[in-house]
């Protein structure tokens, strides 16, 4: 005869293993550290400031309505 196995424990263990693999995939896909987010935000702000500084004001030749 084989070993007696509690099917509830086997099912729970299988669900936990699947949850671990799903969590690992989500960490790779969505996981970013706070430092990564801060760097991205700083770069976006710097780019925005650079664009604002390069913007030309409307001169008299631009007002030809």
C-alpha positions as CSV (number, residue, x, y, z in Angstrom):
1,X,0.0,0.0,0.0
2,X,1.0,3.6,-0.6
3,X,1.5,6.4,1.8
4,X,-1.6,8.1,3.2
5,X,-1.9,11.6,2.0
6,X,-4.2,14.4,3.2
7,X,-5.5,15.8,-0.1
8,X,-6.4,19.2,1.5
9,X,-2.7,19.7,2.5
10,X,-1.6,18.7,-1.0
11,X,-4.0,21.2,-2.6
12,X,-3.0,23.9,-0.2
13,X,0.7,23.3,-0.9
14,X,0.1,23.4,-4.7
15,X,-1.8,26.7,-4.3
16,X,0.9,28.2,-2.2
17,X,3.5,27.2,-4.8
18,X,1.5,28.7,-7.6
19,X,1.0,31.9,-5.6
20,X,4.8,32.1,-5.1
21,X,5.4,31.8,-8.8
22,X,2.7,34.4,-9.6
23,X,4.2,36.8,-7.0
24,X,7.6,36.4,-8.5
25,X,6.3,37.2,-12.0
26,X,4.5,40.3,-10.6
27,X,7.6,41.5,-8.8
28,X,9.5,41.3,-12.1
29,X,6.7,43.0,-14.0
30,X,5.5,45.7,-11.6
31,X,8.1,45.8,-8.8
32,X,10.2,49.0,-8.6
33,X,11.9,50.2,-5.6
34,X,11.2,53.6,-4.1
35,X,14.6,54.8,-5.3
36,X,13.8,53.8,-8.9
37,X,10.5,55.7,-8.7
38,X,12.3,58.8,-7.3
39,X,14.9,58.7,-10.0
40,X,12.3,58.4,-12.7
41,X,10.3,61.3,-11.2
42,X,13.4,63.5,-11.0
43,X,14.3,62.8,-14.6
44,X,10.8,63.7,-15.7
45,X,10.8,66.9,-13.8
46,X,14.3,67.8,-15.2
47,X,13.0,67.1,-18.7
48,X,10.0,69.3,-18.1
49,X,12.1,72.2,-16.8
50,X,14.3,71.9,-19.8
51,X,11.4,72.1,-22.2
52,X,10.0,75.1,-20.3
53,X,13.3,76.9,-20.5
54,X,13.6,76.3,-24.2
55,X,10.1,77.6,-24.9
56,X,10.0,80.8,-27.0
57,X,7.8,83.7,-26.0
58,X,5.5,85.0,-28.6
59,X,7.1,88.0,-30.3
60,X,5.5,90.8,-32.5
61,X,6.0,88.7,-35.7
62,X,4.1,85.8,-34.1
63,X,1.0,87.9,-33.5
64,X,-0.2,88.1,-37.1
65,X,-3.8,87.1,-36.6
